C-alpha cells in the first residue's frame, strides 16, 4: 500500500450540507483512507492508497458531486 495525501480547493463548498455531501462522496471512493473538509477554508484533504486511486480520480468524484475543485 502506497499512502499519499492530496489537497483540493473547493470554492463552491458553502454550508454544512456541502461538507456532509463531500465527506459522503469521498468515503465511498475505493482507496480513500480518510478525508477531512474545512468549510471556512473551503478545502478538502484526502489520505489515500495511491495503488487504488489517484488525485485525478478524487477530483473527478468531487466534480461529479457538483463542485468545482482544483488540486492544490
N, CA, C, O and CB atoms as a CASP TS submission, in Angstrom:
PFRMAT TS
TARGET T0000
AUTHOR 0000-0000-0000
METHOD Language model
MODEL 1
PARENT N/A
ATOM      1  N   UNK     1       0.852  -1.172   0.000  1.00  0.00           N
ATOM      2  CA  UNK     1       0.000   0.000   0.000  1.00  0.00           C
ATOM      3  C   UNK     1       0.899   1.237   0.000  1.00  0.00           C
ATOM      4  O   UNK     1       1.814   1.364   0.814  1.00  0.00           O
ATOM      5  CB  UNK     1      -0.970  -0.003   1.229  1.00  0.00           C
ATOM      6  N   UNK     2       0.617   2.128  -0.921  1.00  0.00           N
ATOM      7  CA  UNK     2       1.366   3.374  -1.027  1.00  0.00           C
ATOM      8  C   UNK     2       0.458   4.512  -0.569  1.00  0.00           C
ATOM      9  O   UNK     2      -0.462   4.903  -1.288  1.00  0.00           O
ATOM     10  CB  UNK     2       1.881   3.610  -2.491  1.00  0.00           C
ATOM     11  N   UNK     3       0.713   5.039   0.616  1.00  0.00           N
ATOM     12  CA  UNK     3      -0.142   6.085   1.182  1.00  0.00           C
ATOM     13  C   UNK     3       0.310   7.459   0.719  1.00  0.00           C
ATOM     14  O   UNK     3       1.494   7.793   0.757  1.00  0.00           O
ATOM     15  CB  UNK     3      -0.136   6.017   2.714  1.00  0.00           C
ATOM     16  N   UNK     4      -0.660   8.244   0.283  1.00  0.00           N
ATOM     17  CA  UNK     4      -0.403   9.613  -0.143  1.00  0.00           C
ATOM     18  C   UNK     4      -1.507  10.512   0.378  1.00  0.00           C
ATOM     19  O   UNK     4      -2.562  10.046   0.810  1.00  0.00           O
ATOM     20  CB  UNK     4      -0.298   9.708  -1.683  1.00  0.00           C
ATOM     21  N   UNK     5      -1.244  11.811   0.327  1.00  0.00           N
ATOM     22  CA  UNK     5      -2.237  12.796   0.730  1.00  0.00           C
ATOM     23  C   UNK     5      -2.405  13.791  -0.407  1.00  0.00           C
ATOM     24  O   UNK     5      -1.425  14.214  -1.021  1.00  0.00           O
ATOM     25  CB  UNK     5      -1.824  13.515   2.053  1.00  0.00           C
ATOM     26  N   UNK     6      -3.634  14.159  -0.682  1.00  0.00           N
ATOM     27  CA  UNK     6      -3.930  15.143  -1.719  1.00  0.00           C
ATOM     28  C   UNK     6      -4.840  16.212  -1.127  1.00  0.00           C
ATOM     29  O   UNK     6      -5.732  15.914  -0.333  1.00  0.00           O
ATOM     30  CB  UNK     6      -4.592  14.472  -2.964  1.00  0.00           C
ATOM     31  N   UNK     7      -4.605  17.450  -1.520  1.00  0.00           N
ATOM     32  CA  UNK     7      -5.412  18.567  -1.032  1.00  0.00           C
ATOM     33  C   UNK     7      -6.112  19.234  -2.213  1.00  0.00           C
ATOM     34  O   UNK     7      -5.559  19.346  -3.308  1.00  0.00           O
ATOM     35  CB  UNK     7      -4.534  19.595  -0.258  1.00  0.00           C
ATOM     36  N   UNK     8      -7.331  19.669  -1.962  1.00  0.00           N
ATOM     37  CA  UNK     8      -8.142  20.283  -3.007  1.00  0.00           C
ATOM     38  C   UNK     8      -8.782  21.560  -2.481  1.00  0.00           C
ATOM     39  O   UNK     8      -9.227  21.616  -1.334  1.00  0.00           O
ATOM     40  CB  UNK     8      -9.224  19.302  -3.510  1.00  0.00           C
ATOM     41  N   UNK     9      -8.824  22.579  -3.321  1.00  0.00           N
ATOM     42  CA  UNK     9      -9.600  23.779  -3.036  1.00  0.00           C
ATOM     43  C   UNK     9     -10.986  23.542  -3.619  1.00  0.00           C
ATOM     44  O   UNK     9     -11.127  23.112  -4.764  1.00  0.00           O
ATOM     45  CB  UNK     9      -8.924  25.084  -3.635  1.00  0.00           C
ATOM     46  N   UNK    10     -12.009  23.830  -2.815  1.00  0.00           N
ATOM     47  CA  UNK    10     -13.393  23.627  -3.261  1.00  0.00           C
ATOM     48  C   UNK    10     -14.157  24.919  -2.958  1.00  0.00           C
ATOM     49  O   UNK    10     -14.878  24.998  -1.963  1.00  0.00           O
ATOM     50  CB  UNK    10     -14.067  22.370  -2.545  1.00  0.00           C
ATOM     51  N   UNK    11     -13.996  25.938  -3.827  1.00  0.00           N
ATOM     52  CA  UNK    11     -14.548  27.258  -3.525  1.00  0.00           C
ATOM     53  C   UNK    11     -16.068  27.310  -3.436  1.00  0.00           C
ATOM     54  O   UNK    11     -16.612  28.218  -2.807  1.00  0.00           O
ATOM     55  CB  UNK    11     -14.099  28.219  -4.553  1.00  0.00           C
ATOM     56  N   UNK    12     -16.767  26.356  -4.052  1.00  0.00           N
ATOM     57  CA  UNK    12     -18.225  26.387  -4.007  1.00  0.00           C
ATOM     58  C   UNK    12     -18.815  25.515  -2.898  1.00  0.00           C
ATOM     59  O   UNK    12     -20.008  25.209  -2.923  1.00  0.00           O
ATOM     60  CB  UNK    12     -18.777  25.949  -5.334  1.00  0.00           C
ATOM     61  N   UNK    13     -17.999  25.114  -1.933  1.00  0.00           N
ATOM     62  CA  UNK    13     -18.483  24.424  -0.732  1.00  0.00           C
ATOM     63  C   UNK    13     -18.911  25.526   0.243  1.00  0.00           C
ATOM     64  O   UNK    13     -18.069  26.249   0.775  1.00  0.00           O
ATOM     65  CB  UNK    13     -17.363  23.461  -0.094  1.00  0.00           C
ATOM     66  N   UNK    14     -20.228  25.652   0.476  1.00  0.00           N
ATOM     67  CA  UNK    14     -20.737  26.830   1.170  1.00  0.00           C
ATOM     68  C   UNK    14     -21.453  26.588   2.498  1.00  0.00           C
ATOM     69  O   UNK    14     -21.690  27.537   3.246  1.00  0.00           O
ATOM     70  CB  UNK    14     -21.649  27.527   0.283  1.00  0.00           C
ATOM     71  N   UNK    15     -21.804  25.331   2.807  1.00  0.00           N
ATOM     72  CA  UNK    15     -22.597  25.114   4.017  1.00  0.00           C
ATOM     73  C   UNK    15     -22.264  23.753   4.625  1.00  0.00           C
ATOM     74  O   UNK    15     -21.505  22.970   4.055  1.00  0.00           O
ATOM     75  CB  UNK    15     -24.110  25.211   3.704  1.00  0.00           C
ATOM     76  N   UNK    16     -22.845  23.492   5.787  1.00  0.00           N
ATOM     77  CA  UNK    16     -22.582  22.213   6.450  1.00  0.00           C
ATOM     78  C   UNK    16     -23.121  21.043   5.627  1.00  0.00           C
ATOM     79  O   UNK    16     -22.582  19.939   5.696  1.00  0.00           O
ATOM     80  CB  UNK    16     -23.207  22.202   7.854  1.00  0.00           C
ATOM     81  N   UNK    17     -24.171  21.274   4.856  1.00  0.00           N
ATOM     82  CA  UNK    17     -24.684  20.234   3.967  1.00  0.00           C
ATOM     83  C   UNK    17     -23.664  19.871   2.896  1.00  0.00           C
ATOM     84  O   UNK    17     -23.530  18.707   2.519  1.00  0.00           O
ATOM     85  CB  UNK    17     -25.988  20.687   3.316  1.00  0.00           C
ATOM     86  N   UNK    18     -22.949  20.880   2.410  1.00  0.00           N
ATOM     87  CA  UNK    18     -21.880  20.631   1.428  1.00  0.00           C
ATOM     88  C   UNK    18     -20.780  19.781   2.056  1.00  0.00           C
ATOM     89  O   UNK    18     -20.259  18.864   1.422  1.00  0.00           O
ATOM     90  CB  UNK    18     -21.289  21.970   0.901  1.00  0.00           C
ATOM     91  N   UNK    19     -20.434  20.086   3.286  1.00  0.00           N
ATOM     92  CA  UNK    19     -19.398  19.326   3.990  1.00  0.00           C
ATOM     93  C   UNK    19     -19.834  17.869   4.126  1.00  0.00           C
ATOM     94  O   UNK    19     -19.049  16.959   3.859  1.00  0.00           O
ATOM     95  CB  UNK    19     -19.113  19.943   5.388  1.00  0.00           C
ATOM     96  N   UNK    20     -21.078  17.644   4.540  1.00  0.00           N
ATOM     97  CA  UNK    20     -21.586  16.280   4.690  1.00  0.00           C
ATOM     98  C   UNK    20     -21.592  15.542   3.355  1.00  0.00           C
ATOM     99  O   UNK    20     -21.217  14.371   3.288  1.00  0.00           O
ATOM    100  CB  UNK    20     -22.998  16.299   5.283  1.00  0.00           C
ATOM    101  N   UNK    21     -22.011  16.218   2.303  1.00  0.00           N
ATOM    102  CA  UNK    21     -22.029  15.595   0.972  1.00  0.00           C
ATOM    103  C   UNK    21     -20.612  15.238   0.537  1.00  0.00           C
ATOM    104  O   UNK    21     -20.372  14.144   0.027  1.00  0.00           O
ATOM    105  CB  UNK    21     -22.687  16.539  -0.067  1.00  0.00           C
ATOM    106  N   UNK    22     -19.682  16.154   0.736  1.00  0.00           N
ATOM    107  CA  UNK    22     -18.289  15.921   0.355  1.00  0.00           C
ATOM    108  C   UNK    22     -17.723  14.725   1.125  1.00  0.00           C
ATOM    109  O   UNK    22     -17.070  13.864   0.535  1.00  0.00           O
ATOM    110  CB  UNK    22     -17.433  17.187   0.617  1.00  0.00           C
ATOM    111  N   UNK    23     -17.967  14.666   2.425  1.00  0.00           N
ATOM    112  CA  UNK    23     -17.485  13.551   3.241  1.00  0.00           C
ATOM    113  C   UNK    23     -18.067  12.226   2.742  1.00  0.00           C
ATOM    114  O   UNK    23     -17.364  11.218   2.677  1.00  0.00           O
ATOM    115  CB  UNK    23     -17.851  13.770   4.725  1.00  0.00           C
ATOM    116  N   UNK    24     -19.346  12.237   2.394  1.00  0.00           N
ATOM    117  CA  UNK    24     -20.007  11.028   1.910  1.00  0.00           C
ATOM    118  C   UNK    24     -19.414  10.570   0.579  1.00  0.00           C
ATOM    119  O   UNK    24     -19.137   9.384   0.395  1.00  0.00           O
ATOM    120  CB  UNK    24     -21.510  11.269   1.760  1.00  0.00           C
ATOM    121  N   UNK    25     -19.224  11.493  -0.331  1.00  0.00           N
ATOM    122  CA  UNK    25     -18.658  11.166  -1.648  1.00  0.00           C
ATOM    123  C   UNK    25     -17.255  10.598  -1.497  1.00  0.00           C
ATOM    124  O   UNK    25     -16.924   9.586  -2.115  1.00  0.00           O
ATOM    125  CB  UNK    25     -18.630  12.413  -2.558  1.00  0.00           C
ATOM    126  N   UNK    26     -16.436  11.236  -0.688  1.00  0.00           N
ATOM    127  CA  UNK    26     -15.047  10.802  -0.524  1.00  0.00           C
ATOM    128  C   UNK    26     -14.958   9.461   0.196  1.00  0.00           C
ATOM    129  O   UNK    26     -14.101   8.639  -0.129  1.00  0.00           O
ATOM    130  CB  UNK    26     -14.251  11.857   0.243  1.00  0.00           C
ATOM    131  N   UNK    27     -15.835   9.234   1.170  1.00  0.00           N
ATOM    132  CA  UNK    27     -15.809   7.981   1.930  1.00  0.00           C
ATOM    133  C   UNK    27     -16.144   6.774   1.053  1.00  0.00           C
ATOM    134  O   UNK    27     -15.707   5.659   1.339  1.00  0.00           O
ATOM    135  CB  UNK    27     -16.788   8.056   3.098  1.00  0.00           C
ATOM    136  N   UNK    28     -16.912   6.992  -0.005  1.00  0.00           N
ATOM    137  CA  UNK    28     -17.309   5.887  -0.890  1.00  0.00           C
ATOM    138  C   UNK    28     -16.246   5.518  -1.917  1.00  0.00           C
ATOM    139  O   UNK    28     -16.343   4.469  -2.553  1.00  0.00           O
ATOM    140  CB  UNK    28     -18.580   6.246  -1.608  1.00  0.00           C
ATOM    141  N   UNK    29     -15.242   6.355  -2.087  1.00  0.00           N
ATOM    142  CA  UNK    29     -14.214   6.079  -3.095  1.00  0.00           C
ATOM    143  C   UNK    29     -13.288   4.954  -2.648  1.00  0.00           C
ATOM    144  O   UNK    29     -12.775   4.966  -1.529  1.00  0.00           O
ATOM    145  CB  UNK    29     -13.397   7.342  -3.385  1.00  0.00           C
ATOM    146  N   UNK    30     -13.083   3.995  -3.524  1.00  0.00           N
ATOM    147  CA  UNK    30     -12.153   2.910  -3.251  1.00  0.00           C
ATOM    148  C   UNK    30     -10.750   3.488  -3.079  1.00  0.00           C
ATOM    149  O   UNK    30     -10.284   4.262  -3.915  1.00  0.00           O
ATOM    150  CB  UNK    30     -12.183   1.852  -4.388  1.00  0.00           C
ATOM    151  N   UNK    31     -10.092   3.112  -2.008  1.00  0.00           N
ATOM    152  CA  UNK    31      -8.726   3.555  -1.766  1.00  0.00           C
ATOM    153  C   UNK    31      -8.601   4.760  -0.857  1.00  0.00           C
ATOM    154  O   UNK    31      -7.501   5.079  -0.406  1.00  0.00           O
ATOM    155  CB  UNK    31      -8.084   3.861  -3.048  1.00  0.00           C
ATOM    156  N   UNK    32      -9.713   5.441  -0.575  1.00  0.00           N
ATOM    157  CA  UNK    32      -9.660   6.589   0.337  1.00  0.00           C
ATOM    158  C   UNK    32      -9.639   6.063   1.763  1.00  0.00           C
ATOM    159  O   UNK    32     -10.516   5.302   2.172  1.00  0.00           O
ATOM    160  CB  UNK    32     -10.873   7.559   0.114  1.00  0.00           C
ATOM    161  N   UNK    33      -8.629   6.479   2.509  1.00  0.00           N
ATOM    162  CA  UNK    33      -8.481   6.036   3.893  1.00  0.00           C
ATOM    163  C   UNK    33      -9.110   7.022   4.864  1.00  0.00           C
ATOM    164  O   UNK    33      -9.707   6.619   5.862  1.00  0.00           O
ATOM    165  CB  UNK    33      -7.011   5.844   4.231  1.00  0.00           C
ATOM    166  N   UNK    34      -8.977   8.317   4.574  1.00  0.00           N
ATOM    167  CA  UNK    34      -9.611   9.334   5.403  1.00  0.00           C
ATOM    168  C   UNK    34      -9.748  10.613   4.589  1.00  0.00           C
ATOM    169  O   UNK    34      -9.007  10.855   3.636  1.00  0.00           O
ATOM    170  CB  UNK    34      -8.797   9.587   6.705  1.00  0.00           C
ATOM    171  N   UNK    35     -10.708  11.413   4.992  1.00  0.00           N
ATOM    172  CA  UNK    35     -10.926  12.692   4.324  1.00  0.00           C
ATOM    173  C   UNK    35     -11.365  13.708   5.359  1.00  0.00           C
ATOM    174  O   UNK    35     -12.150  13.403   6.258  1.00  0.00           O
ATOM    175  CB  UNK    35     -11.978  12.567   3.185  1.00  0.00           C
ATOM    176  N   UNK    36     -10.853  14.911   5.222  1.00  0.00           N
ATOM    177  CA  UNK    36     -11.295  15.991   6.094  1.00  0.00           C
ATOM    178  C   UNK    36     -11.630  17.191   5.224  1.00  0.00           C
ATOM    179  O   UNK    36     -10.992  17.440   4.201  1.00  0.00           O
ATOM    180  CB  UNK    36     -10.206  16.350   7.159  1.00  0.00           C
ATOM    181  N   UNK    37     -12.637  17.923   5.651  1.00  0.00           N
ATOM    182  CA  UNK    37     -13.043  19.119   4.928  1.00  0.00           C
ATOM    183  C   UNK    37     -13.021  20.296   5.877  1.00  0.00           C
ATOM    184  O   UNK    37     -13.258  20.148   7.076  1.00  0.00           O
ATOM    185  CB  UNK    37     -14.445  18.946   4.298  1.00  0.00           C
ATOM    186  N   UNK    38     -12.735  21.462   5.336  1.00  0.00           N
ATOM    187  CA  UNK    38     -12.708  22.691   6.122  1.00  0.00           C
ATOM    188  C   UNK    38     -13.598  23.700   5.409  1.00  0.00           C
ATOM    189  O   UNK    38     -13.228  24.244   4.369  1.00  0.00           O
ATOM    190  CB  UNK    38     -11.239  23.239   6.301  1.00  0.00           C
ATOM    191  N   UNK    39     -14.762  23.941   5.974  1.00  0.00           N
ATOM    192  CA  UNK    39     -15.731  24.836   5.350  1.00  0.00           C
ATOM    193  C   UNK    39     -15.205  26.266   5.289  1.00  0.00           C
ATOM    194  O   UNK    39     -15.380  26.950   4.281  1.00  0.00           O
ATOM    195  CB  UNK    39     -17.055  24.797   6.110  1.00  0.00           C
ATOM    196  N   UNK    40     -14.565  26.718   6.356  1.00  0.00           N
ATOM    197  CA  UNK    40     -14.056  28.090   6.394  1.00  0.00           C
ATOM    198  C   UNK    40     -12.986  28.319   5.328  1.00  0.00           C
ATOM    199  O   UNK    40     -12.985  29.346   4.651  1.00  0.00           O
ATOM    200  CB  UNK    40     -13.488  28.405   7.779  1.00  0.00           C
ATOM    201  N   UNK    41     -12.081  27.360   5.187  1.00  0.00           N
ATOM    202  CA  UNK    41     -11.003  27.474   4.199  1.00  0.00           C
ATOM    203  C   UNK    41     -11.429  26.979   2.817  1.00  0.00           C
ATOM    204  O   UNK    41     -10.750  27.221   1.819  1.00  0.00           O
ATOM    205  CB  UNK    41      -9.783  26.693   4.668  1.00  0.00           C
ATOM    206  N   UNK    42     -12.577  26.275   2.777  1.00  0.00           N
ATOM    207  CA  UNK    42     -13.104  25.694   1.534  1.00  0.00           C
ATOM    208  C   UNK    42     -12.100  24.728   0.898  1.00  0.00           C
ATOM    209  O   UNK    42     -11.752  24.833  -0.278  1.00  0.00           O
ATOM    210  CB  UNK    42     -13.463  26.809   0.535  1.00  0.00           C
ATOM    211  N   UNK    43     -11.651  23.784   1.732  1.00  0.00           N
ATOM    212  CA  UNK    43     -10.675  22.791   1.280  1.00  0.00           C
ATOM    213  C   UNK    43     -11.107  21.381   1.681  1.00  0.00           C
ATOM    214  O   UNK    43     -11.911  21.183   2.592  1.00  0.00           O
ATOM    215  CB  UNK    43      -9.284  23.104   1.857  1.00  0.00           C
ATOM    216  N   UNK    44     -10.546  20.420   0.971  1.00  0.00           N
ATOM    217  CA  UNK    44     -10.699  19.006   1.319  1.00  0.00           C
ATOM    218  C   UNK    44      -9.316  18.373   1.254  1.00  0.00           C
ATOM    219  O   UNK    44      -8.566  18.595   0.304  1.00  0.00           O
ATOM    220  CB  UNK    44     -11.715  18.271   0.355  1.00  0.00           C
ATOM    221  N   UNK    45      -8.987  17.588   2.266  1.00  0.00           N
ATOM    222  CA  UNK    45      -7.715  16.879   2.309  1.00  0.00           C
ATOM    223  C   UNK    45      -8.021  15.394   2.400  1.00  0.00           C
ATOM    224  O   UNK    45      -8.803  14.957   3.245  1.00  0.00           O
ATOM    225  CB  UNK    45      -6.827  17.354   3.512  1.00  0.00           C
ATOM    226  N   UNK    46      -7.393  14.625   1.519  1.00  0.00           N
ATOM    227  CA  UNK    46      -7.725  13.207   1.396  1.00  0.00           C
ATOM    228  C   UNK    46      -6.460  12.367   1.508  1.00  0.00           C
ATOM    229  O   UNK    46      -5.498  12.580   0.771  1.00  0.00           O
ATOM    230  CB  UNK    46      -8.443  12.926   0.060  1.00  0.00           C
ATOM    231  N   UNK    47      -6.466  11.411   2.431  1.00  0.00           N
ATOM    232  CA  UNK    47      -5.402  10.411   2.507  1.00  0.00           C
ATOM    233  C   UNK    47      -5.901   9.183   1.772  1.00  0.00           C
ATOM    234  O   UNK    47      -7.011   8.705   2.005  1.00  0.00           O
ATOM    235  CB  UNK    47      -5.009  10.072   4.000  1.00  0.00           C
ATOM    236  N   UNK    48      -5.050   8.678   0.869  1.00  0.00           N
ATOM    237  CA  UNK    48      -5.496   7.576   0.024  1.00  0.00           C
ATOM    238  C   UNK    48      -4.362   6.620  -0.298  1.00  0.00           C
ATOM    239  O   UNK    48      -3.182   6.935  -0.147  1.00  0.00           O
ATOM    240  CB  UNK    48      -6.099   8.109  -1.259  1.00  0.00           C
ATOM    241  N   UNK    49      -4.765   5.445  -0.745  1.00  0.00           N
ATOM    242  CA  UNK    49      -3.835   4.425  -1.213  1.00  0.00           C
ATOM    243  C   UNK    49      -3.597   4.699  -2.695  1.00  0.00           C
ATOM    244  O   UNK    49      -4.493   4.515  -3.519  1.00  0.00           O
ATOM    245  CB  UNK    49      -4.392   2.960  -0.967  1.00  0.00           C
ATOM    246  N   UNK    50      -2.388   5.138  -3.028  1.00  0.00           N
ATOM    247  CA  UNK    50      -2.065   5.515  -4.405  1.00  0.00           C
ATOM    248  C   UNK    50      -2.102   4.333  -5.363  1.00  0.00           C
ATOM    249  O   UNK    50      -2.149   4.525  -6.578  1.00  0.00           O
ATOM    250  CB  UNK    50      -0.702   6.159  -4.454  1.00  0.00           C
ATOM    251  N   UNK    51      -2.081   3.117  -4.834  1.00  0.00           N
ATOM    252  CA  UNK    51      -2.203   1.939  -5.690  1.00  0.00           C
ATOM    253  C   UNK    51      -3.653   1.685  -6.108  1.00  0.00           C
ATOM    254  O   UNK    51      -3.909   0.926  -7.043  1.00  0.00           O
ATOM    255  CB  UNK    51      -1.649   0.713  -4.972  1.00  0.00           C
ATOM    256  N   UNK    52      -4.606   2.328  -5.409  1.00  0.00           N
ATOM    257  CA  UNK    52      -6.026   2.070  -5.674  1.00  0.00           C
ATOM    258  C   UNK    52      -6.789   3.279  -6.204  1.00  0.00           C
ATOM    259  O   UNK    52      -7.842   3.114  -6.820  1.00  0.00           O
ATOM    260  CB  UNK    52      -6.686   1.591  -4.423  1.00  0.00           C
ATOM    261  N   UNK    53      -6.282   4.488  -5.979  1.00  0.00           N
ATOM    262  CA  UNK    53      -6.931   5.689  -6.506  1.00  0.00           C
ATOM    263  C   UNK    53      -5.881   6.765  -6.701  1.00  0.00           C
ATOM    264  O   UNK    53      -4.733   6.613  -6.283  1.00  0.00           O
ATOM    265  CB  UNK    53      -8.062   6.185  -5.557  1.00  0.00           C
ATOM    266  N   UNK    54      -6.282   7.844  -7.334  1.00  0.00           N
ATOM    267  CA  UNK    54      -5.346   8.924  -7.650  1.00  0.00           C
ATOM    268  C   UNK    54      -5.993  10.273  -7.369  1.00  0.00           C
ATOM    269  O   UNK    54      -7.214  10.358  -7.241  1.00  0.00           O
ATOM    270  CB  UNK    54      -4.891   8.843  -9.124  1.00  0.00           C
ATOM    271  N   UNK    55      -5.184  11.333  -7.271  1.00  0.00           N
ATOM    272  CA  UNK    55      -5.767  12.663  -7.104  1.00  0.00           C
ATOM    273  C   UNK    55      -6.750  13.014  -8.230  1.00  0.00           C
ATOM    274  O   UNK    55      -7.761  13.672  -7.985  1.00  0.00           O
ATOM    275  CB  UNK    55      -4.660  13.706  -7.044  1.00  0.00           C
ATOM    276  N   UNK    56      -6.456  12.577  -9.456  1.00  0.00           N
ATOM    277  CA  UNK    56      -7.376  12.859 -10.567  1.00  0.00           C
ATOM    278  C   UNK    56      -8.719  12.165 -10.375  1.00  0.00           C
ATOM    279  O   UNK    56      -9.761  12.750 -10.672  1.00  0.00           O
ATOM    280  CB  UNK    56      -6.755  12.422 -11.894  1.00  0.00           C
ATOM    281  N   UNK    57      -8.712  10.933  -9.885  1.00  0.00           N
ATOM    282  CA  UNK    57      -9.963  10.211  -9.634  1.00  0.00           C
ATOM    283  C   UNK    57     -10.754  10.877  -8.512  1.00  0.00           C
ATOM    284  O   UNK    57     -11.981  10.952  -8.569  1.00  0.00           O
ATOM    285  CB  UNK    57      -9.677   8.736  -9.279  1.00  0.00           C
ATOM    286  N   UNK    58     -10.050  11.359  -7.498  1.00  0.00           N
ATOM    287  CA  UNK    58     -10.712  12.064  -6.395  1.00  0.00           C
ATOM    288  C   UNK    58     -11.312  13.365  -6.909  1.00  0.00           C
ATOM    289  O   UNK    58     -12.449  13.703  -6.577  1.00  0.00           O
ATOM    290  CB  UNK    58      -9.715  12.345  -5.235  1.00  0.00           C
ATOM    291  N   UNK    59     -10.556  14.089  -7.713  1.00  0.00           N
ATOM    292  CA  UNK    59     -11.031  15.329  -8.321  1.00  0.00           C
ATOM    293  C   UNK    59     -12.295  15.071  -9.142  1.00  0.00           C
ATOM    294  O   UNK    59     -13.262  15.827  -9.047  1.00  0.00           O
ATOM    295  CB  UNK    59      -9.932  15.953  -9.208  1.00  0.00           C
ATOM    296  N   UNK    60     -12.290  14.017  -9.937  1.00  0.00           N
ATOM    297  CA  UNK    60     -13.460  13.661 -10.748  1.00  0.00           C
ATOM    298  C   UNK    60     -14.679  13.369  -9.876  1.00  0.00           C
ATOM    299  O   UNK    60     -15.792  13.775 -10.208  1.00  0.00           O
ATOM    300  CB  UNK    60     -13.146  12.445 -11.626  1.00  0.00           C
ATOM    301  N   UNK    61     -14.473  12.670  -8.765  1.00  0.00           N
ATOM    302  CA  UNK    61     -15.588  12.345  -7.865  1.00  0.00           C
ATOM    303  C   UNK    61     -16.175  13.611  -7.250  1.00  0.00           C
ATOM    304  O   UNK    61     -17.393  13.730  -7.116  1.00  0.00           O
ATOM    305  CB  UNK    61     -15.122  11.384  -6.752  1.00  0.00           C
ATOM    306  N   UNK    62     -15.320  14.549  -6.879  1.00  0.00           N
ATOM    307  CA  UNK    62     -15.801  15.818  -6.311  1.00  0.00           C
ATOM    308  C   UNK    62     -16.581  16.594  -7.371  1.00  0.00           C
ATOM    309  O   UNK    62     -17.621  17.183  -7.074  1.00  0.00           O
ATOM    310  CB  UNK    62     -14.611  16.675  -5.774  1.00  0.00           C
ATOM    311  N   UNK    63     -16.080  16.594  -8.602  1.00  0.00           N
ATOM    312  CA  UNK    63     -16.786  17.270  -9.697  1.00  0.00           C
ATOM    313  C   UNK    63     -18.144  16.621  -9.956  1.00  0.00           C
ATOM    314  O   UNK    63     -19.136  17.317 -10.168  1.00  0.00           O
ATOM    315  CB  UNK    63     -15.937  17.244 -10.982  1.00  0.00           C
ATOM    316  N   UNK    64     -18.189  15.293  -9.938  1.00  0.00           N
ATOM    317  CA  UNK    64     -19.441  14.569 -10.163  1.00  0.00           C
ATOM    318  C   UNK    64     -20.474  14.914  -9.088  1.00  0.00           C
ATOM    319  O   UNK    64     -21.678  14.888  -9.343  1.00  0.00           O
ATOM    320  CB  UNK    64     -19.186  13.052 -10.184  1.00  0.00           C
ATOM    321  N   UNK    65     -19.994  15.238  -7.889  1.00  0.00           N
ATOM    322  CA  UNK    65     -20.890  15.621  -6.796  1.00  0.00           C
ATOM    323  C   UNK    65     -21.425  17.044  -6.965  1.00  0.00           C
ATOM    324  O   UNK    65     -22.269  17.489  -6.187  1.00  0.00           O
ATOM    325  CB  UNK    65     -20.165  15.498  -5.460  1.00  0.00           C
ATOM    326  N   UNK    66     -20.928  17.764  -7.992  1.00  0.00           N
ATOM    327  CA  UNK    66     -21.467  19.090  -8.278  1.00  0.00           C
ATOM    328  C   UNK    66     -20.589  20.252  -7.868  1.00  0.00           C
ATOM    329  O   UNK    66     -21.044  21.395  -7.856  1.00  0.00           O
ATOM    330  CB  UNK    66     -22.759  19.233  -7.619  1.00  0.00           C
ATOM    331  N   UNK    67     -19.351  19.985  -7.535  1.00  0.00           N
ATOM    332  CA  UNK    67     -18.445  21.044  -7.097  1.00  0.00           C
ATOM    333  C   UNK    67     -17.374  21.303  -8.152  1.00  0.00           C
ATOM    334  O   UNK    67     -17.211  20.528  -9.094  1.00  0.00           O
ATOM    335  CB  UNK    67     -17.792  20.675  -5.754  1.00  0.00           C
ATOM    336  N   UNK    68     -16.645  22.410  -7.979  1.00  0.00           N
ATOM    337  CA  UNK    68     -15.598  22.812  -8.928  1.00  0.00           C
ATOM    338  C   UNK    68     -14.245  22.844  -8.225  1.00  0.00           C
ATOM    339  O   UNK    68     -13.719  23.922  -7.950  1.00  0.00           O
ATOM    340  CB  UNK    68     -15.918  24.200  -9.548  1.00  0.00           C
ATOM    341  N   UNK    69     -13.677  21.677  -7.933  1.00  0.00           N
ATOM    342  CA  UNK    69     -12.423  21.633  -7.179  1.00  0.00           C
ATOM    343  C   UNK    69     -11.198  21.876  -8.058  1.00  0.00           C
ATOM    344  O   UNK    69     -11.236  21.705  -9.276  1.00  0.00           O
ATOM    345  CB  UNK    69     -12.289  20.296  -6.484  1.00  0.00           C
ATOM    346  N   UNK    70     -10.125  22.274  -7.408  1.00  0.00           N
ATOM    347  CA  UNK    70      -8.811  22.311  -8.043  1.00  0.00           C
ATOM    348  C   UNK    70      -7.847  21.607  -7.108  1.00  0.00           C
ATOM    349  O   UNK    70      -7.981  21.682  -5.887  1.00  0.00           O
ATOM    350  CB  UNK    70      -8.345  23.784  -8.350  1.00  0.00           C
ATOM    351  N   UNK    71      -6.886  20.930  -7.687  1.00  0.00           N
ATOM    352  CA  UNK    71      -5.861  20.238  -6.891  1.00  0.00           C
ATOM    353  C   UNK    71      -4.889  21.302  -6.407  1.00  0.00           C
ATOM    354  O   UNK    71      -4.326  22.042  -7.213  1.00  0.00           O
ATOM    355  CB  UNK    71      -5.116  19.109  -7.728  1.00  0.00           C
ATOM    356  N   UNK    72      -4.689  21.384  -5.092  1.00  0.00           N
ATOM    357  CA  UNK    72      -3.798  22.431  -4.566  1.00  0.00           C
ATOM    358  C   UNK    72      -2.475  21.873  -4.127  1.00  0.00           C
ATOM    359  O   UNK    72      -1.615  22.620  -3.662  1.00  0.00           O
ATOM    360  CB  UNK    72      -4.446  23.148  -3.408  1.00  0.00           C
TER
END
